[in-house]
Amino acid sequence: MQAQATVRWRLASSFPKSLDTIYGAAEVFLQAGVAATGGKFTISVHAAGELMPAFGVVDGIQNGTVEAAHTAPYYFFRQGPDLRNGLRDPVRSHSADLQLAPQILTAWMYEGNGLKLFREFYRNFNIVNFPMGNTGAQMGGWYRKEIKSVADMKGLKMRIGGFGGKVLERIGLSAAEHPRRRDLHGA
């Protein structure tokens, strides 16, 4: 290690510093890398909007603008369901999709060849992925009226992205993938 030159990369995050738990996962991950290499490999973390828009990080990786990104795959569903599906489904979902519990997902990734499958898929996009956390399910909601049937959902507005949003739109729900993403991500 001592004879090797120092390598410095930049990581563009889709998350602002104000989301300290999620944003902080990148910093913790990278600190471990610095420690493991004796400081010979460092990566600077840049919050959403510092180097590029929050939702431009995959493009930044693919065109070589940055060497690394920290993001959530469901942000890229609109770029094509194949990209979103390969990155996340069916194992974890931000919506009403079927999903594995966080502990089961982690076990599948590391003990059930899940990471191997993801790596094979990501190779098609010139990406090498590393799991850096798992927020688990974020589904459900609070409503002004009681929901007793599918018909009661007609006309409701809900933050639900990707495939789950597409399914609910078919029954009359107004699905928004990121209704407040400007507020959350500065993009």
C-alpha positions as a Markdown table, in Angstrom:
| # | Residue | x | y | z |
|---|---|---|---|---|
| 1 | Met | 0.0 | 0.0 | 0.0 |
| 2 | Gln | 2.7 | 2.5 | 0.9 |
| 3 | Ala | 4.3 | 2.5 | -2.6 |
| 4 | Gln | 1.0 | 3.1 | -4.3 |
| 5 | Ala | -0.2 | 6.5 | -5.4 |
| 6 | Thr | -3.2 | 8.1 | -3.7 |
| 7 | Val | -6.4 | 7.7 | -5.6 |
| 8 | Arg | -9.1 | 10.4 | -5.2 |
| 9 | Trp | -12.7 | 10.0 | -6.4 |
| 10 | Arg | -15.8 | 12.1 | -6.2 |
| 11 | Leu | -19.2 | 10.8 | -5.2 |
| 12 | Ala | -22.4 | 12.6 | -6.2 |
| 13 | Ser | -25.3 | 12.0 | -3.9 |
| 14 | Ser | -29.0 | 12.2 | -4.6 |
| 15 | Phe | -29.5 | 13.2 | -1.0 |
| 16 | Pro | -29.0 | 16.5 | 0.7 |
| 17 | Lys | -27.0 | 16.8 | 3.9 |
| 18 | Ser | -30.2 | 17.5 | 5.8 |
| 19 | Leu | -31.2 | 13.8 | 5.3 |
| 20 | Asp | -28.3 | 13.0 | 7.6 |
| 21 | Thr | -29.1 | 9.3 | 8.2 |
| 22 | Ile | -29.3 | 8.5 | 4.4 |
| 23 | Tyr | -26.7 | 11.0 | 3.3 |
| 24 | Gly | -24.5 | 9.9 | 6.2 |
| 25 | Ala | -24.5 | 6.3 | 5.0 |
| 26 | Ala | -22.2 | 7.3 | 2.1 |
| 27 | Glu | -19.8 | 9.0 | 4.5 |
| 28 | Val | -19.6 | 6.0 | 6.8 |
| 29 | Phe | -19.1 | 3.6 | 3.8 |
| 30 | Leu | -16.3 | 5.8 | 2.5 |
| 31 | Gln | -14.6 | 6.2 | 5.8 |
| 32 | Ala | -14.3 | 2.5 | 6.0 |
| 33 | Gly | -12.6 | 2.5 | 2.6 |
| 34 | Val | -10.1 | 5.2 | 3.6 |
| 35 | Ala | -9.3 | 3.3 | 6.8 |
| 36 | Ala | -8.8 | 0.0 | 4.9 |
| 37 | Thr | -6.4 | 1.6 | 2.5 |
| 38 | Gly | -4.4 | 3.7 | 4.9 |
| 39 | Gly | -5.7 | 6.8 | 3.3 |
| 40 | Lys | -4.5 | 5.8 | -0.2 |
| 41 | Phe | -8.0 | 5.7 | -1.6 |
| 42 | Thr | -10.3 | 8.6 | -0.8 |
| 43 | Ile | -13.7 | 9.7 | -2.0 |
| 44 | Ser | -15.2 | 13.1 | -1.4 |
| 45 | Val | -19.0 | 13.1 | -0.9 |
| 46 | His | -21.0 | 15.8 | -2.5 |
| 47 | Ala | -24.6 | 16.5 | -1.6 |
| 48 | Ala | -27.5 | 16.7 | -4.1 |
| 49 | Gly | -27.0 | 19.7 | -6.3 |
| 50 | Glu | -23.4 | 20.3 | -5.5 |
| 51 | Leu | -21.9 | 18.6 | -8.6 |
| 52 | Met | -25.0 | 17.8 | -10.5 |
| 53 | Pro | -28.8 | 17.5 | -10.0 |
| 54 | Ala | -29.9 | 15.0 | -7.5 |
| 55 | Phe | -31.5 | 12.8 | -10.2 |
| 56 | Gly | -28.6 | 13.1 | -12.6 |
| 57 | Val | -26.2 | 10.9 | -10.7 |
| 58 | Val | -26.6 | 7.8 | -12.8 |
| 59 | Asp | -25.9 | 9.8 | -15.9 |
| 60 | Gly | -22.9 | 11.3 | -14.1 |
| 61 | Ile | -21.5 | 7.8 | -13.5 |
| 62 | Gln | -22.2 | 6.6 | -17.1 |
| 63 | Asn | -20.6 | 9.7 | -18.8 |
| 64 | Gly | -17.6 | 9.8 | -16.4 |
| 65 | Thr | -18.4 | 13.1 | -14.8 |
| 66 | Val | -18.0 | 11.4 | -11.3 |
| 67 | Glu | -16.6 | 8.1 | -10.3 |
| 68 | Ala | -19.3 | 7.2 | -7.8 |
| 69 | Ala | -22.9 | 7.9 | -6.9 |
| 70 | His | -25.2 | 7.4 | -3.9 |
| 71 | Thr | -28.8 | 7.2 | -4.8 |
| 72 | Ala | -32.0 | 5.2 | -4.7 |
| 73 | Pro | -32.9 | 3.1 | -7.7 |
| 74 | Tyr | -36.6 | 4.0 | -7.7 |
| 75 | Tyr | -35.6 | 7.6 | -8.7 |
| 76 | Phe | -34.8 | 6.2 | -12.2 |
| 77 | Phe | -38.1 | 4.4 | -13.0 |
| 78 | Arg | -39.0 | 7.0 | -15.6 |
| 79 | Gln | -35.7 | 6.4 | -17.5 |
| 80 | Gly | -37.0 | 2.9 | -18.1 |
| 81 | Pro | -38.6 | 0.1 | -16.1 |
| 82 | Asp | -35.7 | -2.2 | -16.9 |
| 83 | Leu | -33.2 | 0.1 | -15.1 |
| 84 | Arg | -35.5 | 0.5 | -12.1 |
| 85 | Asn | -36.4 | -3.2 | -12.0 |
| 86 | Gly | -32.9 | -4.4 | -12.2 |
| 87 | Leu | -31.8 | -2.0 | -9.5 |
| 88 | Arg | -34.4 | -2.8 | -7.0 |
| 89 | Asp | -37.5 | -4.9 | -7.7 |
| 90 | Pro | -38.7 | -7.3 | -6.6 |
| 91 | Val | -36.6 | -7.3 | -3.5 |
| 92 | Arg | -37.3 | -3.8 | -2.1 |
| 93 | Ser | -40.0 | -1.3 | -2.8 |
| 94 | His | -40.8 | 2.3 | -2.0 |
| 95 | Ser | -44.4 | 1.6 | -2.9 |
| 96 | Ala | -47.1 | -1.0 | -2.8 |
| 97 | Asp | -45.0 | -3.6 | -4.7 |
| 98 | Leu | -44.3 | -6.9 | -3.1 |
| 99 | Gln | -41.1 | -6.7 | -1.1 |
| 100 | Leu | -38.8 | -8.5 | 1.3 |
| 101 | Ala | -38.3 | -7.3 | 4.8 |
| 102 | Pro | -35.0 | -5.4 | 5.3 |
| 103 | Gln | -33.4 | -8.3 | 7.2 |
| 104 | Ile | -34.4 | -10.9 | 4.5 |
| 105 | Leu | -33.2 | -8.6 | 1.7 |
| 106 | Thr | -29.8 | -8.2 | 3.4 |
| 107 | Ala | -29.5 | -12.0 | 3.8 |
| 108 | Trp | -30.5 | -12.5 | 0.2 |
| 109 | Met | -28.0 | -10.0 | -1.0 |
| 110 | Tyr | -25.0 | -11.5 | 0.9 |
| 111 | Glu | -26.0 | -15.1 | 1.4 |
| 112 | Gly | -28.4 | -15.9 | -1.5 |
| 113 | Asn | -26.5 | -14.5 | -4.5 |
| 114 | Gly | -28.6 | -11.4 | -4.7 |
| 115 | Leu | -25.6 | -9.2 | -5.0 |
| 116 | Lys | -24.2 | -11.4 | -7.8 |
| 117 | Leu | -27.5 | -11.0 | -9.7 |
| 118 | Phe | -27.5 | -7.2 | -9.3 |
| 119 | Arg | -23.9 | -7.0 | -10.4 |
| 120 | Glu | -24.7 | -8.9 | -13.6 |
| 121 | Phe | -27.6 | -6.6 | -14.3 |
| 122 | Tyr | -25.7 | -3.4 | -13.5 |
| 123 | Arg | -22.9 | -4.4 | -15.8 |
| 124 | Asn | -25.3 | -3.5 | -18.7 |
| 125 | Phe | -25.3 | 0.1 | -17.5 |
| 126 | Asn | -21.5 | 0.3 | -16.8 |
| 127 | Ile | -22.1 | 0.4 | -13.0 |
| 128 | Val | -20.7 | -1.6 | -10.2 |
| 129 | Asn | -23.0 | -1.5 | -7.2 |
| 130 | Phe | -22.4 | -1.7 | -3.4 |
| 131 | Pro | -25.4 | -1.9 | -1.0 |
| 132 | Met | -25.1 | 1.0 | 1.4 |
| 133 | Gly | -28.2 | 0.7 | 3.5 |
| 134 | Asn | -31.8 | -0.4 | 3.4 |
| 135 | Thr | -34.6 | 1.9 | 4.5 |
| 136 | Gly | -37.2 | -0.8 | 4.3 |
| 137 | Ala | -40.8 | -0.4 | 3.3 |
| 138 | Gln | -42.2 | 3.1 | 3.0 |
| 139 | Met | -45.7 | 2.3 | 2.1 |
| 140 | Gly | -49.0 | 3.2 | 3.6 |
| 141 | Gly | -50.6 | 6.5 | 4.3 |
| 142 | Trp | -52.8 | 8.9 | 6.2 |
| 143 | Tyr | -56.1 | 9.9 | 4.6 |
| 144 | Arg | -58.8 | 12.3 | 5.4 |
| 145 | Lys | -61.5 | 9.7 | 4.8 |
| 146 | Glu | -61.6 | 6.0 | 5.6 |
| 147 | Ile | -60.6 | 3.6 | 2.8 |
| 148 | Lys | -62.9 | 0.7 | 2.7 |
| 149 | Ser | -62.7 | -0.3 | -1.0 |
| 150 | Val | -60.7 | 0.2 | -4.2 |
| 151 | Ala | -63.4 | 2.7 | -5.3 |
| 152 | Asp | -62.5 | 4.9 | -2.2 |
| 153 | Met | -59.0 | 5.4 | -3.7 |
| 154 | Lys | -60.3 | 7.0 | -6.9 |
| 155 | Gly | -59.1 | 10.6 | -7.0 |
| 156 | Leu | -56.7 | 10.4 | -4.1 |
| 157 | Lys | -53.2 | 11.8 | -4.5 |
| 158 | Met | -50.4 | 9.8 | -3.2 |
| 159 | Arg | -46.6 | 9.9 | -3.3 |
| 160 | Ile | -45.9 | 6.5 | -4.7 |
| 161 | Gly | -43.4 | 5.9 | -7.5 |
| 162 | Gly | -42.5 | 3.3 | -10.1 |
| 163 | Phe | -44.5 | 0.2 | -10.7 |
| 164 | Gly | -46.7 | 0.6 | -7.6 |
| 165 | Gly | -47.7 | 4.0 | -8.8 |
| 166 | Lys | -48.5 | 2.7 | -12.3 |
| 167 | Val | -50.8 | 0.0 | -10.8 |
| 168 | Leu | -52.7 | 2.5 | -8.6 |
| 169 | Glu | -53.1 | 5.0 | -11.5 |
| 170 | Arg | -55.1 | 2.3 | -13.3 |
| 171 | Ile | -57.7 | 2.3 | -10.5 |
| 172 | Gly | -58.0 | 6.1 | -10.5 |
| 173 | Leu | -55.4 | 7.2 | -7.9 |
| 174 | Ser | -53.2 | 10.2 | -8.8 |
| 175 | Ala | -49.7 | 8.9 | -8.2 |
| 176 | Ala | -46.8 | 11.3 | -7.9 |
| 177 | Glu | -43.3 | 9.9 | -7.8 |
| 178 | His | -41.7 | 12.9 | -6.1 |
| 179 | Pro | -44.3 | 15.6 | -5.4 |
| 180 | Arg | -41.8 | 17.5 | -3.1 |
| 181 | Arg | -38.5 | 16.5 | -4.6 |
| 182 | Arg | -37.4 | 20.1 | -5.0 |
| 183 | Asp | -37.9 | 20.5 | -1.3 |
| 184 | Leu | -36.2 | 17.3 | -0.3 |
| 185 | His | -33.4 | 17.2 | -2.7 |
| 186 | Gly | -32.7 | 20.8 | -3.9 |
| 187 | Ala | -33.2 | 19.6 | -7.5 |
